[in-house]
């Protein structure tokens, strides 16, 4: 009988085979690693989540640690996506889960789940893995992929008769959009389960935005859906639904002035950081992108009224820059400039102050320079 130790050892070996293949951009070897594991008796769901999903998390960590480039990360992710598709084609269909059929129809009908990334969310692999796990457990799955605008999602739901919607988002800056999607789906009488890093490790933002369910991973999501979600009676929005802080308009004003704030902070940094005088156009563009991300995360933290969302992004960014030899002084300077621009916004000031305190605890980089 196969022991847990043997299974764990086998999964570890498969993960290393897949990782080596991804590093060589060898799609054939990556597929072989996955297929061999399945042929040896490893359940497809384990291969999806404990091999492919684990490799994807490792890819993200490797990029953050500056061990692989953005292009290498994209290449590896693309291979993973194609391997998942190939695995799905060679996996026999599972018996369908069912629900009671509609009024007057009698009998049962397959349970249909629509899986989609919220508008603006391009990190689609977690949603793809969920879709495959649900399909393997017998659900009928409509997988819509990355960046699904809410009006198109609603039109699809009207056309297909879904029973429940699963929304994925990795970046907290998409939370306002996710809120709009959750509200729109509930307004047509369907329940919504959400997942992904955007909603917090404990699902706090899922609860804040009124989702009908949250799951930390695909297995938990599948189990939650198997138990059934209550259909909402209508939309659940407005200041009385947990977001009364939005009445101060700080989120709206920061969002509307995003472009101007980015320009003003960039110009202010050029005056405060002498090294920027020697920047190439590419370095200047990257700095502008960094500033825009700071503004976006500030806006998201104002939307949720949670400064930890903002400080978490800042400390993560500072660590990414630190391993690349970039000091956090420029980040602090950017916060100072944003604070000057937001002097009439008390909540923004609170979040920016929290960000400065968090950055003060980040270790200094090994090397010096900005965007070296």
Secondary structure, 3 states (H helix, E strand, C coil): CCCHHHHHHHHHHHHHHHHHHHHCCCHHHHHHHHHHHHHCCCCHHHHHHHHHHHHHHHHHHHHHCCCCCHHHHHHHHHHHHHHHHHHHHHCCCCCCCEEECCCCCCCEEECEEEEEEECCCCCCHHHHHHHHHHHHCCCEEEEEEEEECHHHHHHHHHHHCCCEEEEECCCHHHHHHHHHHHHHHHHCCCEEEEECHHHCCCCHHHHHCCCCEECCCHHHHHHHHHHCCCCCCCCCCCHHHCCHHHHHCHHHHHHHCHHHHHHHHHHHHHHHCHHHHHCCHHHHHHHHHHHHHHHHHHHHHHHHCCHHHHHHHHHHHHHHHHCCCCCCHHHHHHHHHHHHHCCCCHHHHHHHHHHHHHHCCCCCCCCCCCCC
